């Protein structure tokens, strides 16, 4: 079957008319800000809405502010390094940026410049060998047993009691909870399929269904009592829509509708620093204490790897090892075994 070269040329011509700067026609004297705009508009089609927003913010608030009208070919590795140091020191900012934020901004800049390098617009990626600040691991604050009892007592009878309990005993994320629909539940097999979440588009100011984090849909198997709680909740108000609904009947809840009352509850029980996301950490820790293996826990949490789960909750594993050592010593004492 022969190819029609004229048709091929016409197709490419049409595409060039839609994309003003095709890969073969990008001016080599473009500024970084001009190329970044082109890159985000035409060369990043698979970015999630939230990710695209964070990329645009990185350029608008920091990268363009510092590099101004510098051309791509003018940016040196030293320039990038000085830019990173300025963020760490808070130069012309209200305060220094957190190491993780700096690494995220650098990641955006690196990806943009790497594309410019791949298109032969620059001879090297000047962000390739930048020394970055080491991120500080966020302090995880899971509930202990006493705090968990206080929390469960405080939410007894609360309008969002079921949602808060489901978060605590499944580790589901806030966006997954507000987007949860009854088709996700299989009461016969005792599982919940989490395949999407409700994200907020800050530009269009609306919620929309998005894929779950790490693009990893998952099926979780909560404790039997948790599934029974959800079945009773469904039978009380049977419907095929959102599990947790707002004031409009079939309307879903928003992030603030969950967060604000939660913060009030935590203040009432003397835990004002405890975040909603810490319920997720609490679930992970109690799962480890219940001897759930790491592979199963990692899959239930929707983590991208077991190694990430291990690294995140290593402190809980250390506690378990200490408890294991105590149990072994008790056994040796009972059997009057001397080492």
N, C-alpha and C positions, 0 to 999 in steps of 0.2 A: 504494500500500500504506500503510494508516494505521498510526500508531504507538500503542501502548497506554501512556498516561502512567502508569497504575497500576503496570504492570510496570517501567517506568523508575524510578519512585519506590521500588519494592520492592528493586530492584537496588542503588540508592544507599543505601538503609537498611541492607541487608546489609553493604555495604562499610564503612559508618560504624561498624557494630558490630564489624568486624574491625580497623579502624584507629581507635582511640579519639579521635584528634585529626585530624579531616579538615581539609583546607585552609581550609574556610569556618568551622571552629570552633576554631581554635587561639587560646587565650587570649592577649591582647596583653600580659599581665603575666608571661609566661613568663620564666624565667631563661635565660641563654645555655646553661647545661649541660642544662637540661630540653629546650630546643629542639634542641640538638645531638643528644641521644639520639633524639628523634623523627625528626629529619632523617636520621640514619644508618640508622634502622630501617625507615622507610617511603618516603623520598624519594630514595634512592640505590641502586636495585635492580641497576644494571649494574656496580657496582664489583667489581673483581677481589678475591679473598680477601686477597691481600697488601696491596692498596691500602686496603681497608677496615681492615685491622689497623693500618696506618700512620696512618690518620685517627683511629681510636680512641685510639692511643697519643699523638697530638698533643694531643687533648683531655685525656686522663687525666693525662699527665705535665706539661703546660705550660698550656694554655688554661684549663682548669677551676681549676687551682692558683692562677692569678693573678686571674681574674675572679670566682672563688668563686660567690656567689649573686646577682651583678649581673643585673638584668633587661635584656632585649634593648634596650628603649627608653632605658636609662640609659647605654649604652656610646657613648662619643664618639670621634671621630677621634683626639683627643689621647690617650685611654686606649689605643687600639690602638698608637699610635706609641710611647708609653711602655713598653708591653708588649714591643714589638720591641726597643727599646733595652735593656730588662732582660735579654733573652736574649743580646744581643750583649755585655753587660758581665758576665753570669754571676751576676746578683743572685739569691741564695738557690739557687744551683746549684753543683755541684762545680767547674765551669769554664765559661767562655763557650762558647756553641754556635757551630758552624761556620756561615758565611754561607749555605751551601746548605741546611743544616738549618733555619735561621731562615726562609728563603724558602719552604721546604716547609710549615712550620707556619703561616705567614701565608697561604699558598695555601688550606689547609684552612679556616682561620677566614674568609677572604674568601668562599669558596664557600658556607659555611654561612650567613653573614650576607646574602649575595646572595639566597639562597632566602627568607630572612625578609623581605627587601625586596620580592621578587617576590610574596609572599603578603600584602603591605601591612601587615606587622606592625611595620615601622619605616619612617621617612620617607626614610632614605638608608642606604647601606652604609658604616659608619664605617671599614671597612678598605680603601675604594676608593683613597684617595690617600696611603697610607702610604709613607714613604721606607724602602727596604730596603737592607741592606748588600750591596755588590757581591760576587758569588761569585768565589772564586779558582779558576781552572781547575786541575783536578787534574793533577799532573805525570805525564805518560805516560812509561813506561820500557820501550820495546820493546828486544828483544835485538839486539845487533849480530851480525855474522857469526861472530865468534870465540865469543861466548857461545852462539849457536845450536848450533855444532858441539859445544861442551862439554855442552850440555843433551842433545842427541841421543845423545852417547856415554854420558852418565850414565843415560839411561832404557833403553838397549839391554838387552833381556832382562827388563825390569821387568814385573810383572803388568799394569800400566796403560800399557805402552808405546804400544799402538795408540791408546788414548783420548787420551793426551797429544799424539801426532803428529797425530791428527785435529783436535784443538783448535788446534794450531799452524798447520796448513796449510789450515784452512777458516774459522777465526775464530768457530766456534760457541760459544755461551754454555754455562756449566756445566749449567744446568737443561735446556738442549736436548740436551746430550750424555747425561745420565742418563736422559732420556725417549726417546731414540732407539730406534726399532724397525726391524727389517729391511724392513718394508714401505715404509720411506722411501727405500730404495735402488733405483735403476734402473740396473743394471750395463750393460744394452744401450745405453742412451743416455748413460751416464756422468754421472748427476746424483743429487743427494740432495734430497728434498723435506722441508723443515722446517716442520711445520704445528702443532706443539704442544710443550709443555715440561712437565716435572714440577716443580711448586711445592710448598712446604711450608706447611701450615696450622699456625701456631703455637698456635692455640686448640685445635684437635682433635688436634694432634700427629700428623699423618699427611701423606703425600704424595698429591697428586692431579694429574690432567692439567689443564692450563690452556692458554689460547691463548698464542701467542708474544708477545713484547714488541712494542708498537705495533700489535698485532693485524694483523701483516703476514706471513702465511705466505710462504715463499720457496723457490725451487728454485735450488740452487747447483751449479756445475760445477767440482769440484776438479780438480787436476792429474791426468793419467792414472795416474801412479805411485801417487797417493793412493787412487784408486778400485781399482787393482789390489791394493793392500795390504788394502783392506777386503774385496774379493772372496775373497782367500786366507784372511782371518780368518773369513769366513762359511763357506767350504767346509770349513774345519778343524773347526768345530762348528756345523753347519747347524741352524737353528731359526727359528721365526717370531716369537719374542718380543723381549725387550730385547737390544740389541746388546752392551751392557756389563752383565754380571750380577754380583750380589754373592754372598755365601756360601750363600744359599739356592737356588742353581741358577738359577731363573727370576726371582728377585727383582732389582729394579734396584739400582744403587748409590745412595748418599746423597751429599750435598754434602761431608760431612766425610771420607768414604771416598776422595774425590778430592783434597781440599785438604790433608789431613794428610801423606800420603806425598809430595805435591808440594812442600810446604814443607821437608821433610827433604832432598829432592833439591837444592833451590835453595841450602840451607845448605851442602851438601857441595861445590857448585861455586862457592861464594863469592858467591852472589847472594841473601842472605836477605831483601832488601826486595822482590824480584820476586814479584808476585802471580799467581795462576792467570789472572786476567782480563787480565794483561799479554800473555799468549799471543795474545789476540785483537788487541791493539794491534800486536803483532809481525807478525801475518798482514796487517794493513792496510798496514803500512809496506813489507813485502816485496812486496805486490801493487802498490803505487805504484812501487816500484823496478823491477818487472817490466813497467811501462807499462800496467797495467790501468787503463782509463778510470774516472773517478770515479763515473759513473752506474752502471756495472756493479759496482764495488766497494761502493757504497752499498746496492745491492739485495742483494748477497751478505751484507753485514753485518746487514741488517735494520734499517737506520737509517730514521728517519721522513722524512728529506729528504737530497738531495745536498748542500745548504748545510751541514747538520750535519756530514757527512763532511768537507767542505772545511775547515770551521772547526776540527774536531778534529785533523786531520792536516796542517794548514797547514805545520808545521815540516818534515815529510817532503817536501812539495812544494817548499819553499825549498831544501832540500838538492839536490833533483833539478834545480832551475833553475840552481844553482851548477855542478853537474856538466855540465849542458847548455852553460853558458857556457864551461867549460873545454874541452869537446869542440869547440866552435866556434873557440876560440882555437887549438887544435891543428890544426884544418883550415886556418885562415888561415896558420899558420906553415908547414905542409907545402906549401901552394900559393904560399908566399912573397908573400902578399897583405899589403900595408901599408895600415893605415887612417889 
